[in-house]
Amino acid sequence: IFGWSALIGRKEYSATVICEQPCIALKFHNADIGRVLDRDVENAAQFYKQLAGALGDRLLQSYDLIE
């Protein structure tokens, strides 16, 4: 997951991404995603739960690196 910062209103990115192989990346404007999530509250909750889980995993990985 990258680009999540815009979804929660952050003005600065916390990381970058480099693709090691050819890939297809999809670009969505945060306002467009916000409108979709506003219309579908049930899936919005699931989306944010998944995002929170992914960010929580990253935080735990950073703790492991620090130790």
C-alpha positions as CSV (number, residue, x, y, z in Angstrom):
1,I,0.0,0.0,0.0
2,F,1.4,3.4,-0.9
3,G,-0.2,6.8,-1.1
4,W,-2.4,6.2,1.9
5,S,-1.4,9.5,3.5
6,A,-3.7,11.5,1.2
7,L,-6.7,9.4,2.4
8,I,-6.3,10.6,5.9
9,G,-5.5,14.2,5.1
10,R,-1.7,14.2,5.5
11,K,0.1,16.7,3.4
12,E,3.4,14.9,3.4
13,Y,4.2,11.3,2.4
14,S,6.0,9.1,5.0
15,A,7.7,6.8,2.4
16,T,8.3,6.2,-1.3
17,V,8.0,3.1,-3.4
18,I,10.2,1.6,-6.1
19,C,9.0,-1.2,-8.3
20,E,11.6,-3.9,-8.9
21,Q,9.7,-5.4,-11.8
22,P,7.4,-3.9,-14.5
23,C,4.0,-3.3,-12.9
24,I,0.7,-1.5,-13.3
25,A,-0.1,1.1,-10.7
26,L,-3.5,2.6,-10.4
27,K,-3.9,6.3,-9.5
28,F,-6.9,7.6,-7.7
29,H,-7.6,11.1,-6.6
30,N,-8.4,11.1,-2.8
31,A,-11.6,13.1,-3.3
32,D,-12.9,10.5,-5.7
33,I,-12.2,7.7,-3.3
34,G,-13.8,9.8,-0.5
35,R,-17.0,10.1,-2.6
36,V,-17.1,6.4,-3.2
37,L,-16.6,5.6,0.4
38,D,-19.2,8.1,1.5
39,R,-21.8,6.3,-0.6
40,D,-21.0,2.8,0.7
41,V,-20.5,3.1,4.5
42,E,-20.3,-0.7,5.0
43,N,-17.4,-1.1,2.5
44,A,-15.8,2.1,3.7
45,A,-15.6,0.6,7.2
46,Q,-14.0,-2.5,5.8
47,F,-11.6,-0.5,3.7
48,Y,-10.4,1.6,6.7
49,K,-10.1,-1.6,8.8
50,Q,-7.8,-3.1,6.2
51,L,-5.8,0.1,5.9
52,A,-5.4,0.3,9.7
53,G,-4.3,-3.3,9.8
54,A,-1.7,-2.7,7.1
55,L,-0.4,0.4,8.9
56,G,-0.3,-1.4,12.2
57,D,1.7,-4.2,10.6
58,R,4.2,-1.6,9.3
59,L,4.5,-0.1,12.8
60,L,5.2,-3.5,14.3
61,Q,7.9,-4.1,11.7
62,S,9.5,-0.8,12.4
63,Y,9.7,-1.8,16.1
64,D,11.4,-5.0,15.1
65,L,14.0,-3.0,13.1
66,I,14.7,-0.7,16.0
67,E,15.2,-3.5,18.5
